[in-house]
């Protein structure tokens, strides 16, 4: 978003009219209106004043960074998504269903040229589940991925499903591989 859009958005979130903001800054309402219509731009000193008066960072106004409130809201959503009492059923690449609350991208330690660069695993965050996963391998591989970007996209989808309180998720971005040799997977063309 541009400065004009950011200014209008922040002003509205603070429940201020253009006239009220203008009064705080010692300018006319028409000037604020021009800024918000992208028909003019305030001097640097005024931009600094705007940030102080609206209690936002310059990044928020100039670079489209989230406000303090938005950042806090995002953190709360992420914490809720990883709450131990919130689990989701995930249909893995092979059709199996795993119900858990902890998911992680694991890079392949010995990647093969035609093999996956990483995979996503699911486990449970309980102490027993974590210890079991560490020592016994009590986790489920949800999918193999040709690129880190595909795995990140999958994790974003999974995280969003958790945040939205969805009961299930089906992996979408995995690549199909066949086993060829010991611990090797070869991409199916």
N, C-alpha and C positions, 0 to 999 in steps of 0.2 A: 504494500500500500504506500501511497505517497504521503508527504507531510500533511497535505490538506485533508486526506482521508483519516490519517492518524489523529490530527488535531480534533476533527469533528467527533470521532469515535471516543476519544478520551474525555472531551467536554461533555458529551452526552452521558457517559458513564458516571461522571461527577454531578450529573443533574444540574448543569448550568446552561443558561440560555446564552446566545451569542452576546447579548447586551450585558449580561452579568460578567462574562469573561472579559469583555471590553472594559468594563468598569474596574475590574481587578488589575488590568494592565495599563489603564490610563489612556486607552485609545477609543475610537468610535466603534459602534456596532457594525458599521459598513466595512471597516477595515478587517474585522474578524470574519465577516461574511466573504470578503474577497479572498482571504487566506484559505477559507474552507472550500471555495469554488475554484481554487488553484489559479486565481487571477492576479495574485500578488504573493509576495513572500516577506515575512518580517525580517528585520535586522537581527544579527546574531545575539545582541543583548536582549532583545525581546524574546527570542526563542528560549534563552536561558531563563528569563522571567516566567515564561509559560510553563516550562518544566517544573520550576519551583512552586508556582501557584497551584498547579494541578497535581503536584506530588508524584511526578513520573520522571523517568530518566530521559536524557537527551536521545538515547538509543530508541526509546519507545516512540518518540516523536519523529525522529529522522530516519531510523533504520527498520521500523516495523518490528521491534522487539516487544515481547509481552510486558504488560504492566506488572507491578508487584502482586496485585490481586489475582491476575491471570496466572502468574507463576505459582502462587500458593495453591490456587484451584487445581492446576495441573499436577502438582506434587501430591495433593490429597487424592486425586483420582488414581495416580500411580500406586500410592500406598494401599488404596482400597482394592486395586486390581491384584495386588500380591498378598492380600490378606489370607492367612492360613485357613480360614473357614470358607473361603471362596474357591471352589473347584470347578473345572470345566472338563467335559468329555470331548476328547479329540480323536477324530477318525484319522488314523495314520495312512501313509502311502500304500500299505498292503491291506487296508480295510479293517485292521484291528482297531479297537477302541480303547483308549487309555483315559482314565479320569485322574486328574492331578491338579496341582497348583504351581508347579515349578517347571520352567522350561528354559533351555539354554542352547545356544549355538556352540557346537564343538568343531574346531578346525581339524581336518584330517592330519594326523601326525606324519604319515608316509603317503602323500598323495601320488597317485598314478596319473600319467598324462591323460588318459581317457576317464579317469575316476572323479568322484565328487571331491570338492574342496572342503566341504563341511557337512554336518548333519545337525538336526535339532533333536534333542532328547527331552523327555518329560519324566519327572519324578515327583515325589511328594515332599513337602517341606517339613514334615514332622521330624523330630529328632531321630526316631527309629527309622523313618524312611530315608533320611539323609545318611545315617551311618550305614544302613543296608546298601544304599547306592554306592557309597564309597568303597565298601569292602566286598560286597557280593555282586555288584553290578545290577542292582534292582532299579532299572530305568528302562524306558521304551524309546526306541528310535522312531521318531515320527516321520522323518523324511530325509532323503539325501539331496544335496544341492550342488549344482554346477558352479554357482557363483555365490559370493558372500551377499551380494545385493538381493538375490532371490531369497536367501535365508532371512535377511533383514526384513524384506517385504512380508514374509511368512510370520515372523515374530511380531511385526506391527499389526497384522491382521489378528493374530492370537491375543495380543495385548488389548486391542480394541474390543474383541469379543468378551474378554474378562472384565474390562472396564464397564461395558454395557450390561453386565450381568447375564450374558447369554449362557444357556445350558450346554451348548455344544459348538464345535468348530471342526471343519474338515480342511486338512492341508490342501493347498492349491498350487504352490509354486515349486514343488519338488521335481526332480528329474528322475526318470526311470533308469535303473541300472540292473545289470545281472551279475551274479557272482561268477568270477573267473579266477581260479587259483585261490591260494590261501589268503584270506583277508583282503582280497582285491575285488573291486567292482568295476565293471566296464559299462559305459553308457550304451543304452540300446538306441540304435540309429533309427 
